[in-house]
Amino acid sequence: MSLPVFGAVLLAALLHATWNALVKGGADKAVNMAGVVLGHTPAALIALWLFPLPAVASWPYLLGGMMAHFGYQVFLLRAYGMGDLSQVYPIARGSAPLMVTGVSVLGLGVVLAPLQLVAVAVIALGLISMALVRSGDGTRNLPAARVALITGCFIASYSLIDGLGARVSDSPVGFYAVLGLANAVVFALYLWWRDHSVLRRTFTTGLKVFFVGGTASFVAYALVVWSFTQAPIALVTALRETSIIFALLIGVLFFKERLDLPRVLATFAVLSGAALLRFGKGG
């Protein structure tokens, strides 16, 4: 993986952690999620002014990506309500790179170097272990874990769909701008059907998340979509999940969360996997 792509994905991971910290810091998770998704709209409109529209060949991928992103958002909200986010979210993010790698290698004929395969596995297992070490009371929330794995399936799905679509779009940022606008409309209709009050609160108490979180989220994934056109989708997907490390650091530095030895070891595993991706041959 080249240094510019590596840096772009790491910047995307930092922005992803930033908006997740913003969402986590609020009490109303539904409004926070709505603020991020609907908050893509201003940045997407600016992007469409600056970048060309995607080619017609990418339109089927836009439809598939919109459905996959919507499924991810719905199941992530469900996961928020069923279990501890600090446990279920790493399972979702950690399982996605393994799924993307499996489909890429077995289904799409992508050839990855052995060291790159090891790197993806190390990152994914390191992320999942963060969820396991946090359950200090010995309890296991299996329903929440199942929802987290379903969420991971949607993450893997939209990663593959968006990556393939961006490659035939001739305008990766324009591709994601259209996708972001379409997803915002679909999610707004879903919220209107599910709970009118969430939409009203999004544009009153949720304006900070709308503008700051929405913009950070859009820029973060726009960088990822561009990176999909420059490097194997599986490697980009694995590297972007290092956002969990940035989220952990934000929690320690700004929210005064405790950093224990098991989480240090899990963090070291993820960072080791990221280093292998950077210097592994074939990326």
N, C-alpha and C positions, 0 to 999 in steps of 0.2 A: 504494500500500500504506500503510495507516494506521500511525501511530507505535507503538501497542501491539502490533500484529501483527509489525511490523518488529523491535521489541525482543524479542518472544517467540522469534522464529526465530533471532535472533542469540544469545540465551541458550541455545537448543537447540544451536546450532553450537558454542558454547563447551563445553557439557557433552559433546557428541559427541567433540570433540577431546580432552577430559580422559580419557574412558574408553578412547579409542584409544591415548593415550599410556601409559595403565596397561597395556593389552594389549601394546603394543610393547615395554615395559620388561621383560616376562617372557620366559623362554626357551622355555616350553612353549606354543606358539600354540594347540594344540587345547584344552588346559585353559583357557586364557585366553578363547577364544571360548565354550566351554561355560559358563564362569563368568558371562560377560555375559548369554548367552541364558537360562540357568536362573536367573540372579540377578534377572530380571524378576519372578519369582514373588512375593516378599514385597511389593514395591511394587504389583503388580497386585492382590493380595488387599486391600491397604489402599484402593486406588482403588475397588474394587468395593463396599467398605463405605461409601465417601463419595459415590459417584456411581451413578445408576440404570443398570440393565442396558440394553444397546442394543435398539432396536426390532427387531421380527421382519423388517422390510424390509431390514435390514442384514446378516442372517445369511448370505446367499450371498456377500456381500463378505468376511465373516469367513473363509469357507472358501477363497476365492480368495487373500486376503491371507496366510493361513497357508501356503499352497503357495508363494507368491512369496517370502515371508520365508525359508522353509526352503531354497528354491533359492539365494537370495542367500548364506545362511550356508554352505552346502555348497561353492559355487563360490568364495567368499571364502577358505575354508580351503584349497581347491585352489590358489588363486592364491598364498597364503602359501608353499606348498611348491614352486611352480614358478619364482618370480621374486622380485625385490626389491620389497618392499611399497611402498617409497617411489616406485617407478616405476609399478607396475601399479595401485595403489589410486587415484591421481589420475585415471588413465584411466577407471576405473569410475565414480568420482564425477563426473568432468567430462562423460562421455558421457550420463549419465542425464538431466540437465536438457534437453539437446537432444532426446532421445527423447520426454520428457514433453511438451515444447512442441510438437513435431511432431504427436503424437497429439492433444493438446488442440485445436490450431488446425485440423488437417486432418480429424480424426475426430470430435471432440466439439463442434465449432462454437464454441469459445471465441474471443472477439475480444480480442486484445491490441494495445495501442498500438505503433506502430513503435519508439518509444524503449524500450519494455519488451522487445520482441524483440531489439533490439540489446544490451540489458543481459544477457539470458540467454545470448546468443552470446558476449559478452565474458567473462562468468564462466566458462562452460564451456571456452572456448579457453584462458583463463588457467590453469585447473586442469590441463588436459591438457598445457600447455607445461611445467608443473612436473615432470611425469614425463619429458619429453623432455630438459630441460636437465640432469637429474641423471645421465644416462648419459655421463659424461665419458670413458669408455674407448672410446667409439665403437661399442660392441656394441649389438645389438637382440635382445631375447628375444621373438620373434614368438609362440611358443606361449603364453607368459605374457600377452602383450598380447591374444591372442584370448580367453583365459579372463577377463581384465579386462573386455573388452567384453561378454562373456556376463553377467558380474556386473552390469555397468551396465544390461543389459536387465532383470534381475531387480529392480534398484533402481527403474528407471522403472515396472516393472509394479506393484510393491507401493505405490509412491507414488500412482499413479492409482487403484488398487483401494481403498486405505485412504482416500484423499481422498473418493472417491465414496461409500464406505460410511459414513464419518463424517457426511456431509451428510444421510443418511437415517436415521441411528441415533438422533437426538434426545438422544444422550449420547456425544459424541466421546471423552471420557476413558474412560467405561465400555466403549465399543467397543474401544479399544485395550487395556484391561485384559483383556477376554476373549480378544482376539487374542494378547496376550503370554503368557497362561496356556496357551492351546492350542499356541502355537509352542514353549513350553518343554517341554511333554509330548512333542510330535513329535520335537524335537531330542534329548531324553533317550532316547527309544526308538531313534533313529538311532545314537546313541553306544553304547547297549547292544548293538546289533547289530554295529556296526563295531569297537568296542574298549572292553571292560568297564573297562579300567584308567583311561581318561580320566574316566569318571564318578567312580571312587574318588578320583582325584587332585583332582578339582574340589572335593570336600568335605573335603580335607585341605590340600594346598598351595595350592589355588585359592580359599580362602575370602575373601581380600582382594578379589579381582576379583569374586567372587560378590556380595558386599555393596556395595562401593563402585562398581565398574564396572557391575554390573547395575542398581543404583538410578539412577546417572547416565544410563545408556542409556535406561531406561524413562521418566524424567522428560523427557529430551531429545526423544524421539519423541512422547510424549504432547503436548508443546507444539506439535510439528509437526502432529500430527493435528488438534488444535484449530485451528491456523492454516489448515489446509486448508478449514475451514468459513467462514473469514473473508476469504480472498483466493484468487485463481486458483492452482490446484495447481502449474502450471508455474512461477509466480513464487516460491512458497514453496520448491519443490524446488531452484531455482537458488540462492536466498539461503542455504538451510541448508548448501549445500556450501562456504560460506565457512569451515566448520569446518577446512578444510585450512589456512587462514591461521592460525587459532588453534593448530593442531597444529605449524605451522612455528615460531611464536613460542615455544611450549613447548619445542620441540627446541633452539632457540637459547639460551633463558634457563636451562633446567634441565638439558638434556643436552649443552650446549656444542657443538651442531652448527654447522657453518660456514654463513654466509649470504652467498652470492656475488651478483654483479650480475644474472645472468639470473633468479635466484629473486626478487630484489627487483622486477624488472620484471614478472614473472608475478604477484607479489603485488599490485603496483599495478594491474594489469589487473583482477584479481578485485575489489579494493576499489572501483575505478571502476564496475564493473558493479553492485556492491551499491548504490552511491550513485545510479546511474541508476534502479534498482528503487525506491528510497525516494522519489525525487522525480518519477519518471515519471508522467504522467497516465494514469488508467484503471485503476490497481491498487487 
